[in-house]
Amino acid sequence: MGNAENNVIEMQDVTKTRGRRQIGPITLTVPAGYVVALVGHNGSGKSTLLNMLTRLSLPDAGHIRWFGREYDGELPSEIRQWIGYMPEHFYSEENRMTAEQAAAFRAHWYSGWDEIRFRELMEKFEVPEHTKLSKLSKGERRRFELAAALAPHPRLLLLDEPSSGLDPFAWKMMLEELRDCMRNEKTTIIMATHIIDEIKRLADYIVLLHEGRHLGCAEKDRLLESGKELWFEGTEEDASDLPCVLERSREGLLQRVVTMEAAAAVEALEEAGIRILRTRALELDEIMMHWAAGRLPQEMTSERKGNEA
């Protein structure tokens, strides 16, 4: 995914031990201008990965490069100010500050802080500026965090469960703002999320973490286009000969197959003169269940070279 000259993040064999679980090894490249969704059950390592990218946590092994360079210890200020971060859990140190005071404190760390942009977002998100952060509702605090993350016009935006606490109206506003970042500012976004609709609407790529293991990176549109359930009149042999079959069963006189190479399967059936009676596109959560179980082909869920994805 991407080429080395245009990569915002490069991770090579990165590991981190949390309690009894090891996260990784993770090898991942994220090119500029794309949205990568980190997907997996709670405890799979999504937040740990983001913490390593913000340098809140150091990896036990492996290498990470930000904008083409690797750093020991904390990130230098000139790199940190390019990164916007929206954590899943709020910073308790700021609880006694008002939203306005917390924003002023954060602005000191960003030379590109846009106060006009911040106030526009606060007004749009209907967050009271003069209320202490501890007194804000969870949704208001989440909207403040998003406004603060976007105010410095980051080149890299890291989001940890950004939808948590948002009502449907605020969620739609968030999607609009993130799309604007992608379209107008070419912001690269890495987000940990379990909201399927969020992934479908925003993500270019999906990275799956399962029980601490990195199961690969896949292009979202390719997964959705390739995964289908087919019903046709044929024999069990016809069904078993189709490419990349994940499941197959007989339903009355019909054969049912689930495949991740739908176009090739349809072509094979048509060439054999077999009539397809019905098709259904797989939902993204169904595909990820098969992925977590190790049923997807490796070439579909692995890093690729050059400009391919």
Phi and psi in degrees as GROMACS dihedral restraints (atoms count N, CA, C in turn):
[ dihedral_restraints ]
;  ai    aj    ak    al  type     phi  dphi    fc
    3     4     5     6     1    82.0    20    10
    4     5     6     7     1   177.8    20    10
    6     7     8     9     1  -123.9    20    10
    7     8     9    10     1   158.0    20    10
    9    10    11    12     1   -57.8    20    10
   10    11    12    13     1   -35.8    20    10
   12    13    14    15     1   -70.4    20    10
   13    14    15    16     1   -19.0    20    10
   15    16    17    18     1  -115.4    20    10
   16    17    18    19     1    14.5    20    10
   18    19    20    21     1   -85.8    20    10
   19    20    21    22     1   132.6    20    10
   21    22    23    24     1   -83.3    20    10
   22    23    24    25     1   -42.0    20    10
   24    25    26    27     1  -129.4    20    10
   25    26    27    28     1   136.8    20    10
   27    28    29    30     1  -133.2    20    10
   28    29    30    31     1   124.1    20    10
   30    31    32    33     1  -119.1    20    10
   31    32    33    34     1   131.6    20    10
   33    34    35    36     1  -128.2    20    10
   34    35    36    37     1   111.0    20    10
   36    37    38    39     1    52.1    20    10
   37    38    39    40     1    44.5    20    10
   39    40    41    42     1   -82.5    20    10
   40    41    42    43     1   131.4    20    10
   42    43    44    45     1  -132.0    20    10
   43    44    45    46     1   153.7    20    10
   45    46    47    48     1  -151.1    20    10
   46    47    48    49     1   131.4    20    10
   48    49    50    51     1   -97.1    20    10
   49    50    51    52     1   126.6    20    10
   51    52    53    54     1  -120.7    20    10
   52    53    54    55     1   106.4    20    10
   54    55    56    57     1    63.2    20    10
   55    56    57    58     1  -122.1    20    10
   57    58    59    60     1   -94.1    20    10
   58    59    60    61     1    -1.1    20    10
   60    61    62    63     1  -109.9    20    10
   61    62    63    64     1   136.5    20    10
   63    64    65    66     1   -96.7    20    10
   64    65    66    67     1   131.9    20    10
   66    67    68    69     1   -95.7    20    10
   67    68    69    70     1   125.2    20    10
   69    70    71    72     1   102.1    20    10
   70    71    72    73     1  -169.0    20    10
   72    73    74    75     1   -71.0    20    10
   73    74    75    76     1   142.0    20    10
   75    76    77    78     1  -113.9    20    10
   76    77    78    79     1   123.7    20    10
   78    79    80    81     1  -121.4    20    10
   79    80    81    82     1   118.7    20    10
   81    82    83    84     1  -154.1    20    10
   82    83    84    85     1   137.9    20    10
   84    85    86    87     1  -122.5    20    10
   85    86    87    88     1   138.6    20    10
   87    88    89    90     1  -125.1    20    10
   88    89    90    91     1   108.7    20    10
   90    91    92    93     1   -78.2    20    10
   91    92    93    94     1   160.3    20    10
   93    94    95    96     1   -63.4    20    10
   94    95    96    97     1   140.7    20    10
   96    97    98    99     1    87.5    20    10
   97    98    99   100     1     5.9    20    10
   99   100   101   102     1  -110.6    20    10
  100   101   102   103     1   162.7    20    10
  102   103   104   105     1  -113.8    20    10
  103   104   105   106     1   122.8    20    10
  105   106   107   108     1  -113.8    20    10
  106   107   108   109     1   125.2    20    10
  108   109   110   111     1   -99.3    20    10
  109   110   111   112     1   125.2    20    10
  111   112   113   114     1   -91.1    20    10
  112   113   114   115     1   121.1    20    10
  114   115   116   117     1  -124.4    20    10
  115   116   117   118     1   143.4    20    10
  117   118   119   120     1   162.9    20    10
  118   119   120   121     1   164.5    20    10
  120   121   122   123     1   -64.9    20    10
  121   122   123   124     1   163.3    20    10
  123   124   125   126     1   -56.1    20    10
  124   125   126   127     1   134.3    20    10
  126   127   128   129     1    86.6    20    10
  127   128   129   130     1     4.0    20    10
  129   130   131   132     1   -79.5    20    10
  130   131   132   133     1   -16.0    20    10
  132   133   134   135     1   119.7    20    10
  133   134   135   136     1     5.7    20    10
  135   136   137   138     1   -63.6    20    10
  136   137   138   139     1   -50.7    20    10
  138   139   140   141     1   -66.2    20    10
  139   140   141   142     1   -36.0    20    10
  141   142   143   144     1   -62.0    20    10
  142   143   144   145     1   -41.4    20    10
  144   145   146   147     1   -61.3    20    10
  145   146   147   148     1   -46.0    20    10
  147   148   149   150     1   -64.2    20    10
  148   149   150   151     1   -38.7    20    10
  150   151   152   153     1   -62.6    20    10
  151   152   153   154     1   -34.0    20    10
  153   154   155   156     1   -71.3    20    10
  154   155   156   157     1   -32.3    20    10
  156   157   158   159     1   -73.7    20    10
  157   158   159   160     1   -28.1    20    10
  159   160   161   162     1   -88.8    20    10
  160   161   162   163     1    -7.5    20    10
  162   163   164   165     1    71.2    20    10
  163   164   165   166     1    18.8    20    10
  165   166   167   168     1   -71.5    20    10
  166   167   168   169     1   -20.6    20    10
  168   169   170   171     1  -138.8    20    10
  169   170   171   172     1   139.1    20    10
  171   172   173   174     1   -98.7    20    10
  172   173   174   175     1   139.5    20    10
  174   175   176   177     1   -69.1    20    10
  175   176   177   178     1   153.2    20    10
  177   178   179   180     1   -78.3    20    10
  178   179   180   181     1   -28.7    20    10
  180   181   182   183     1  -156.5    20    10
  181   182   183   184     1   163.6    20    10
  183   184   185   186     1    96.7    20    10
  184   185   186   187     1  -178.3    20    10
  186   187   188   189     1  -132.4    20    10
  187   188   189   190     1   141.7    20    10
  189   190   191   192     1  -128.0    20    10
  190   191   192   193     1   134.5    20    10
  192   193   194   195     1  -120.2    20    10
  193   194   195   196     1   133.4    20    10
  195   196   197   198     1  -110.7    20    10
  196   197   198   199     1   120.9    20    10
  198   199   200   201     1    52.7    20    10
  199   200   201   202     1    38.1    20    10
  201   202   203   204     1    90.6    20    10
  202   203   204   205     1    -1.2    20    10
  204   205   206   207     1  -130.2    20    10
  205   206   207   208     1   148.5    20    10
  207   208   209   210     1  -105.6    20    10
  208   209   210   211     1   142.2    20    10
  210   211   212   213     1  -130.4    20    10
  211   212   213   214     1   144.5    20    10
  213   214   215   216     1   -94.5    20    10
  214   215   216   217     1   143.0    20    10
  216   217   218   219     1    69.1    20    10
  217   218   219   220     1  -144.1    20    10
  219   220   221   222     1   -70.4    20    10
  220   221   222   223     1   153.3    20    10
  222   223   224   225     1   -73.2    20    10
  223   224   225   226     1   140.3    20    10
  225   226   227   228     1   -65.3    20    10
  226   227   228   229     1   155.2    20    10
  228   229   230   231     1   -59.9    20    10
  229   230   231   232     1   -34.1    20    10
  231   232   233   234     1   -68.2    20    10
  232   233   234   235     1   -22.6    20    10
  234   235   236   237     1   -90.4    20    10
  235   236   237   238     1   -41.0    20    10
  237   238   239   240     1   -60.2    20    10
  238   239   240   241     1   -35.2    20    10
  240   241   242   243     1   -72.6    20    10
  241   242   243   244     1   -10.2    20    10
  243   244   245   246     1   -85.6    20    10
  244   245   246   247     1    -7.1    20    10
  246   247   248   249     1  -112.4    20    10
  247   248   249   250     1   123.1    20    10
  249   250   251   252     1  -100.6    20    10
  250   251   252   253     1   140.0    20    10
  252   253   254   255     1  -135.7    20    10
  253   254   255   256     1   129.9    20    10
  255   256   257   258     1  -120.2    20    10
  256   257   258   259     1   101.2    20    10
  258   259   260   261     1   -75.2    20    10
  259   260   261   262     1   160.8    20    10
  261   262   263   264     1   -72.2    20    10
  262   263   264   265     1   -40.0    20    10
  264   265   266   267     1  -109.1    20    10
  265   266   267   268     1   135.1    20    10
  267   268   269   270     1   -74.3    20    10
  268   269   270   271     1   156.5    20    10
  270   271   272   273     1   -78.0    20    10
  271   272   273   274     1   115.4    20    10
  273   274   275   276     1   -68.7    20    10
  274   275   276   277     1   -23.8    20    10
  276   277   278   279     1   -61.2    20    10
  277   278   279   280     1   -23.3    20    10
  279   280   281   282     1   -97.8    20    10
  280   281   282   283     1     1.4    20    10
  282   283   284   285     1   -57.8    20    10
  283   284   285   286     1   -33.2    20    10
  285   286   287   288     1   -83.4    20    10
  286   287   288   289     1    -6.5    20    10
  288   289   290   291     1   -85.4    20    10
  289   290   291   292     1   151.7    20    10
  291   292   293   294     1   -77.4    20    10
  292   293   294   295     1   166.8    20    10
  294   295   296   297     1   -59.2    20    10
  295   296   297   298     1   -38.6    20    10
  297   298   299   300     1   -64.7    20    10
  298   299   300   301     1   -42.7    20    10
  300   301   302   303     1   -68.1    20    10
  301   302   303   304     1   -41.5    20    10
  303   304   305   306     1   -63.6    20    10
  304   305   306   307     1   -38.3    20    10
  306   307   308   309     1   -66.0    20    10
  307   308   309   310     1   -40.9    20    10
  309   310   311   312     1   -63.3    20    10
  310   311   312   313     1   -38.7    20    10
  312   313   314   315     1   -63.5    20    10
  313   314   315   316     1   -45.9    20    10
  315   316   317   318     1   -67.8    20    10
  316   317   318   319     1   -32.1    20    10
  318   319   320   321     1   -60.9    20    10
  319   320   321   322     1   -26.4    20    10
  321   322   323   324     1   -63.8    20    10
  322   323   324   325     1   -23.2    20    10
  324   325   326   327     1   -91.5    20    10
  325   326   327   328     1    -6.7    20    10
  327   328   329   330     1  -126.6    20    10
  328   329   330   331     1   113.2    20    10
  330   331   332   333     1   -68.0    20    10
  331   332   333   334     1   -23.4    20    10
  333   334   335   336     1   -96.5    20    10
  334   335   336   337     1    15.2    20    10
  336   337   338   339     1   -59.0    20    10
  337   338   339   340     1   128.4    20    10
  339   340   341   342     1  -108.8    20    10
  340   341   342   343     1    98.1    20    10
  342   343   344   345     1   -65.0    20    10
  343   344   345   346     1   -36.3    20    10
  345   346   347   348     1   -64.2    20    10
  346   347   348   349     1   -44.5    20    10
  348   349   350   351     1   -61.2    20    10
  349   350   351   352     1   -43.2    20    10
  351   352   353   354     1   -60.9    20    10
  352   353   354   355     1   -46.2    20    10
  354   355   356   357     1   -68.3    20    10
  355   356   357   358     1   -33.6    20    10
  357   358   359   360     1   -62.8    20    10
  358   359   360   361     1   -43.5    20    10
  360   361   362   363     1   -67.0    20    10
  361   362   363   364     1   -41.7    20    10
  363   364   365   366     1   -61.3    20    10
  364   365   366   367     1   -39.7    20    10
  366   367   368   369     1   -68.4    20    10
  367   368   369   370     1   -43.9    20    10
  369   370   371   372     1   -62.9    20    10
  370   371   372   373     1   -40.7    20    10
  372   373   374   375     1   -83.5    20    10
  373   374   375   376     1    -3.3    20    10
  375   376   377   378     1    56.8    20    10
  376   377   378   379     1    52.3    20    10
  378   379   380   381     1  -105.1    20    10
  379   380   381   382     1   124.1    20    10
  381   382   383   384     1   -69.6    20    10
  382   383   384   385     1   123.5    20    10
  384   385   386   387     1   -75.2    20    10
  385   386   387   388     1   -27.7    20    10
  387   388   389   390     1  -100.0    20    10
  388   389   390   391     1    13.4    20    10
  390   391   392   393     1   -99.1    20    10
  391   392   393   394     1   138.2    20    10
  393   394   395   396     1   -61.1    20    10
  394   395   396   397     1   144.3    20    10
  396   397   398   399     1   -59.5    20    10
  397   398   399   400     1   -33.4    20    10
  399   400   401   402     1   -66.5    20    10
  400   401   402   403     1   -19.8    20    10
  402   403   404   405     1   -95.1    20    10
  403   404   405   406     1    -7.5    20    10
  405   406   407   408     1   -73.4    20    10
  406   407   408   409     1   150.6    20    10
  408   409   410   411     1   -68.5    20    10
  409   410   411   412     1   165.5    20    10
  411   412   413   414     1   -59.6    20    10
  412   413   414   415     1   -40.7    20    10
  414   415   416   417     1   -66.3    20    10
  415   416   417   418     1   -40.6    20    10
  417   418   419   420     1   -65.1    20    10
  418   419   420   421     1   -41.8    20    10
  420   421   422   423     1   -64.6    20    10
  421   422   423   424     1   -39.7    20    10
  423   424   425   426     1   -63.4    20    10
  424   425   426   427     1   -40.6    20    10
  426   427   428   429     1   -69.3    20    10
  427   428   429   430     1   -35.5    20    10
  429   430   431   432     1   -61.8    20    10
  430   431   432   433     1   -45.9    20    10
  432   433   434   435     1   -60.0    20    10
  433   434   435   436     1   -39.0    20    10
  435   436   437   438     1   -66.7    20    10
  436   437   438   439     1   -44.7    20    10
  438   439   440   441     1   -60.3    20    10
  439   440   441   442     1   -42.0    20    10
  441   442   443   444     1   -68.2    20    10
  442   443   444   445     1   -34.7    20    10
  444   445   446   447     1   -70.6    20    10
  445   446   447   448     1   -31.0    20    10
  447   448   449   450     1   -88.3    20    10
  448   449   450   451     1   -22.2    20    10
  450   451   452   453     1   -57.6    20    10
  451   452   453   454     1   -37.4    20    10
  453   454   455   456     1   -83.4    20    10
  454   455   456   457     1     9.3    20    10
  456   457   458   459     1    53.0    20    10
  457   458   459   460     1    61.7    20    10
  459   460   461   462     1   -67.1    20    10
  460   461   462   463     1   149.4    20    10
  462   463   464   465     1   -81.5    20    10
  463   464   465   466     1   -27.5    20    10
  465   466   467   468     1  -128.5    20    10
  466   467   468   469     1   125.5    20    10
  468   469   470   471     1  -116.7    20    10
  469   470   471   472     1   120.7    20    10
  471   472   473   474     1  -108.0    20    10
  472   473   474   475     1   123.0    20    10
  474   475   476   477     1  -124.4    20    10
  475   476   477   478     1   124.5    20    10
  477   478   479   480     1  -109.6    20    10
  478   479   480   481     1   106.5    20    10
  480   481   482   483     1    48.9    20    10
  481   482   483   484     1    61.2    20    10
  483   484   485   486     1   -63.5    20    10
  484   485   486   487     1   -23.4    20    10
  486   487   488   489     1   -82.8    20    10
  487   488   489   490     1   -10.5    20    10
  489   490   491   492     1   -58.7    20    10
  490   491   492   493     1   120.9    20    10
  492   493   494   495     1    87.6    20    10
  493   494   495   496     1    -4.6    20    10
  495   496   497   498     1   -88.0    20    10
  496   497   498   499     1   137.3    20    10
  498   499   500   501     1   -79.1    20    10
  499   500   501   502     1   168.6    20    10
  501   502   503   504     1   -57.4    20    10
  502   503   504   505     1   -33.9    20    10
  504   505   506   507     1   -70.8    20    10
  505   506   507   508     1   -44.7    20    10
  507   508   509   510     1   -65.9    20    10
  508   509   510   511     1   -35.5    20    10
  510   511   512   513     1   -61.4    20    10
  511   512   513   514     1   -42.5    20    10
  513   514   515   516     1   -66.1    20    10
  514   515   516   517     1   -38.4    20    10
  516   517   518   519     1   -63.9    20    10
  517   518   519   520     1   -40.2    20    10
  519   520   521   522     1   -60.2    20    10
  520   521   522   523     1   -45.4    20    10
  522   523   524   525     1   -59.7    20    10
  523   524   525   526     1   -41.1    20    10
  525   526   527   528     1   -61.1    20    10
  526   527   528   529     1   -44.9    20    10
  528   529   530   531     1   -66.0    20    10
  529   530   531   532     1   -40.3    20    10
  531   532   533   534     1   -66.5    20    10
  532   533   534   535     1   -38.3    20    10
  534   535   536   537     1   -62.9    20    10
  535   536   537   538     1   -39.6    20    10
  537   538   539   540     1   -62.0    20    10
  538   539   540   541     1   -40.7    20    10
  540   541   542   543     1   -60.7    20    10
  541   542   543   544     1   -43.8    20    10
  543   544   545   546     1   -66.9    20    10
  544   545   546   547     1   -40.9    20    10
  546   547   548   549     1   -80.4    20    10
  547   548   549   550     1   -45.8    20    10
  549   550   551   552     1   -94.4    20    10
  550   551   552   553     1   -32.7    20    10
  552   553   554   555     1  -110.4    20    10
  553   554   555   556     1    -2.8    20    10
  555   556   557   558     1    57.0    20    10
  556   557   558   559     1    35.5    20    10
  558   559   560   561     1   -69.6    20    10
  559   560   561   562     1   137.6    20    10
  561   562   563   564     1   -89.5    20    10
  562   563   564   565     1   132.6    20    10
  564   565   566   567     1  -123.8    20    10
  565   566   567   568     1   130.2    20    10
  567   568   569   570     1  -120.0    20    10
  568   569   570   571     1   119.7    20    10
  570   571   572   573     1  -131.1    20    10
  571   572   573   574     1   135.7    20    10
  573   574   575   576     1   -92.7    20    10
  574   575   576   577     1   124.0    20    10
  576   577   578   579     1  -154.4    20    10
  577   578   579   580     1   153.5    20    10
  579   580   581   582     1  -118.3    20    10
  580   581   582   583     1     8.7    20    10
  582   583   584   585     1   -88.3    20    10
  583   584   585   586     1   109.3    20    10
  585   586   587   588     1   -60.7    20    10
  586   587   588   589     1   -42.7    20    10
  588   589   590   591     1   -64.7    20    10
  589   590   591   592     1   -32.5    20    10
  591   592   593   594     1   -64.5    20    10
  592   593   594   595     1   -43.4    20    10
  594   595   596   597     1   -64.0    20    10
  595   596   597   598     1   -45.3    20    10
  597   598   599   600     1   -63.7    20    10
  598   599   600   601     1   -36.5    20    10
  600   601   602   603     1   -81.0    20    10
  601   602   603   604     1   -29.8    20    10
  603   604   605   606     1  -113.7    20    10
  604   605   606   607     1   -39.9    20    10
  606   607   608   609     1   -74.7    20    10
  607   608   609   610     1   141.7    20    10
  609   610   611   612     1   -92.3    20    10
  610   611   612   613     1   -38.5    20    10
  612   613   614   615     1  -130.5    20    10
  613   614   615   616     1   155.1    20    10
  615   616   617   618     1  -122.9    20    10
  616   617   618   619     1   130.3    20    10
  618   619   620   621     1  -110.7    20    10
  619   620   621   622     1   123.7    20    10
  621   622   623   624     1  -103.6    20    10
  622   623   624   625     1   124.0    20    10
  624   625   626   627     1  -112.9    20    10
  625   626   627   628     1   130.6    20    10
  627   628   629   630     1  -137.8    20    10
  628   629   630   631     1   114.6    20    10
  630   631   632   633     1    52.9    20    10
  631   632   633   634     1    40.7    20    10
  633   634   635   636     1    86.5    20    10
  634   635   636   637     1   -13.4    20    10
  636   637   638   639     1   -91.2    20    10
  637   638   639   640     1   140.5    20    10
  639   640   641   642     1   -90.0    20    10
  640   641   642   643     1   112.2    20    10
  642   643   644   645     1   -93.6    20    10
  643   644   645   646     1     5.7    20    10
  645   646   647   648     1   118.7    20    10
  646   647   648   649     1  -179.1    20    10
  648   649   650   651     1  -128.8    20    10
  649   650   651   652     1   135.3    20    10
  651   652   653   654     1  -137.3    20    10
  652   653   654   655     1   149.8    20    10
  654   655   656   657     1   -75.8    20    10
  655   656   657   658     1   122.9    20    10
  657   658   659   660     1   -58.2    20    10
  658   659   660   661     1   -48.5    20    10
  660   661   662   663     1   -62.6    20    10
  661   662   663   664     1   -36.1    20    10
  663   664   665   666     1   -65.8    20    10
  664   665   666   667     1   -41.0    20    10
  666   667   668   669     1   -59.7    20    10
  667   668   669   670     1   -46.5    20    10
  669   670   671   672     1   -69.5    20    10
  670   671   672   673     1   -34.5    20    10
  672   673   674   675     1   -74.2    20    10
  673   674   675   676     1   -31.3    20    10
  675   676   677   678     1   -89.4    20    10
  676   677   678   679     1   -25.0    20    10
  678   679   680   681     1   -88.4    20    10
  679   680   681   682     1   117.6    20    10
  681   682   683   684     1  -145.9    20    10
  682   683   684   685     1   155.6    20    10
  684   685   686   687     1  -108.5    20    10
  685   686   687   688     1   128.4    20    10
  687   688   689   690     1  -121.6    20    10
  688   689   690   691     1   141.4    20    10
  690   691   692   693     1  -121.4    20    10
  691   692   693   694     1   131.8    20    10
  693   694   695   696     1  -152.5    20    10
  694   695   696   697     1   162.0    20    10
  696   697   698   699     1   -87.2    20    10
  697   698   699   700     1   113.3    20    10
  699   700   701   702     1  -174.1    20    10
  700   701   702   703     1  -171.9    20    10
  702   703   704   705     1  -101.8    20    10
  703   704   705   706     1   169.9    20    10
  705   706   707   708     1   -63.1    20    10
  706   707   708   709     1   -32.7    20    10
  708   709   710   711     1   -64.9    20    10
  709   710   711   712     1   -40.3    20    10
  711   712   713   714     1   -59.1    20    10
  712   713   714   715     1   -42.7    20    10
  714   715   716   717     1   -68.0    20    10
  715   716   717   718     1   -40.4    20    10
  717   718   719   720     1   -72.1    20    10
  718   719   720   721     1   -21.5    20    10
  720   721   722   723     1   -83.2    20    10
  721   722   723   724     1    -7.3    20    10
  723   724   725   726     1   -76.9    20    10
  724   725   726   727     1   152.7    20    10
  726   727   728   729     1   -74.7    20    10
  727   728   729   730     1   143.2    20    10
  729   730   731   732     1    50.4    20    10
  730   731   732   733     1    51.7    20    10
  732   733   734   735     1   -82.7    20    10
  733   734   735   736     1   123.8    20    10
  735   736   737   738     1   -92.6    20    10
  736   737   738   739     1   -35.4    20    10
  738   739   740   741     1  -144.5    20    10
  739   740   741   742     1   150.8    20    10
  741   742   743   744     1  -152.3    20    10
  742   743   744   745     1   147.2    20    10
  744   745   746   747     1  -159.0    20    10
  745   746   747   748     1   166.3    20    10
  747   748   749   750     1  -108.3    20    10
  748   749   750   751     1   131.7    20    10
  750   751   752   753     1  -123.4    20    10
  751   752   753   754     1    94.5    20    10
  753   754   755   756     1    66.8    20    10
  754   755   756   757     1  -121.5    20    10
  756   757   758   759     1   -90.2    20    10
  757   758   759   760     1    -1.5    20    10
  759   760   761   762     1  -104.9    20    10
  760   761   762   763     1   149.3    20    10
  762   763   764   765     1   -96.1    20    10
  763   764   765   766     1   137.6    20    10
  765   766   767   768     1  -119.9    20    10
  766   767   768   769     1   128.8    20    10
  768   769   770   771     1  -132.7    20    10
  769   770   771   772     1   147.4    20    10
  771   772   773   774     1  -112.3    20    10
  772   773   774   775     1   123.4    20    10
  774   775   776   777     1  -132.6    20    10
  775   776   777   778     1   149.7    20    10
  777   778   779   780     1  -103.3    20    10
  778   779   780   781     1    12.9    20    10
  780   781   782   783     1  -131.0    20    10
  781   782   783   784     1    62.8    20    10
  783   784   785   786     1   -60.6    20    10
  784   785   786   787     1   -44.4    20    10
  786   787   788   789     1   -61.8    20    10
  787   788   789   790     1   -43.6    20    10
  789   790   791   792     1   -68.3    20    10
  790   791   792   793     1   -35.7    20    10
  792   793   794   795     1   -67.0    20    10
  793   794   795   796     1   -43.0    20    10
  795   796   797   798     1   -63.4    20    10
  796   797   798   799     1   -42.3    20    10
  798   799   800   801     1   -62.6    20    10
  799   800   801   802     1   -42.4    20    10
  801   802   803   804     1   -63.4    20    10
  802   803   804   805     1   -41.2    20    10
  804   805   806   807     1   -67.9    20    10
  805   806   807   808     1   -41.7    20    10
  807   808   809   810     1   -65.1    20    10
  808   809   810   811     1   -39.4    20    10
  810   811   812   813     1   -65.0    20    10
  811   812   813   814     1   -30.0    20    10
  813   814   815   816     1   -84.6    20    10
  814   815   816   817     1     0.9    20    10
  816   817   818   819     1    73.3    20    10
  817   818   819   820     1    23.4    20    10
  819   820   821   822     1   -96.6    20    10
  820   821   822   823     1   129.4    20    10
  822   823   824   825     1   -84.8    20    10
  823   824   825   826     1   125.9    20    10
  825   826   827   828     1   -89.2    20    10
  826   827   828   829     1   123.8    20    10
  828   829   830   831     1   -93.0    20    10
  829   830   831   832     1   -29.5    20    10
  831   832   833   834     1  -159.0    20    10
  832   833   834   835     1   146.3    20    10
  834   835   836   837     1  -134.0    20    10
  835   836   837   838     1   152.5    20    10
  837   838   839   840     1  -143.9    20    10
  838   839   840   841     1   128.5    20    10
  840   841   842   843     1   -71.5    20    10
  841   842   843   844     1   135.9    20    10
  843   844   845   846     1   -70.2    20    10
  844   845   846   847     1   142.8    20    10
  846   847   848   849     1   -74.3    20    10
  847   848   849   850     1   154.8    20    10
  849   850   851   852     1   -61.6    20    10
  850   851   852   853     1   -37.1    20    10
  852   853   854   855     1   -67.4    20    10
  853   854   855   856     1   -32.1    20    10
  855   856   857   858     1   -64.6    20    10
  856   857   858   859     1   -43.9    20    10
  858   859   860   861     1   -62.2    20    10
  859   860   861   862     1   -41.7    20    10
  861   862   863   864     1   -69.4    20    10
  862   863   864   865     1   -29.3    20    10
  864   865   866   867     1   -64.4    20    10
  865   866   867   868     1   -43.9    20    10
  867   868   869   870     1   -64.4    20    10
  868   869   870   871     1   -38.7    20    10
  870   871   872   873     1   -61.6    20    10
  871   872   873   874     1   -48.6    20    10
  873   874   875   876     1   -62.0    20    10
  874   875   876   877     1   -29.5    20    10
  876   877   878   879     1   -83.1    20    10
  877   878   879   880     1    -0.2    20    10
  879   880   881   882     1    80.7    20    10
  880   881   882   883     1    22.6    20    10
  882   883   884   885     1   -95.0    20    10
  883   884   885   886     1   -12.2    20    10
  885   886   887   888     1   -81.7    20    10
  886   887   888   889     1   147.2    20    10
  888   889   890   891     1   -65.3    20    10
  889   890   891   892     1   142.6    20    10
  891   892   893   894     1   -60.1    20    10
  892   893   894   895     1   -36.6    20    10
  894   895   896   897     1   -66.9    20    10
  895   896   897   898     1   -17.9    20    10
  897   898   899   900     1   -85.9    20    10
  898   899   900   901     1   -20.1    20    10
  900   901   902   903     1  -125.8    20    10
  901   902   903   904     1    28.1    20    10
  903   904   905   906     1  -120.4    20    10
  904   905   906   907     1   162.5    20    10
  906   907   908   909     1   -64.0    20    10
  907   908   909   910     1   145.0    20    10
  909   910   911   912     1  -121.3    20    10
  910   911   912   913     1   163.6    20    10
  912   913   914   915     1   -93.0    20    10
  913   914   915   916     1   162.4    20    10
  915   916   917   918     1    64.0    20    10
  916   917   918   919     1  -141.4    20    10
  918   919   920   921     1   -94.9    20    10
  919   920   921   922     1     2.9    20    10
  921   922   923   924     1   -75.8    20    10
  922   923   924   925     1   159.9    20    10
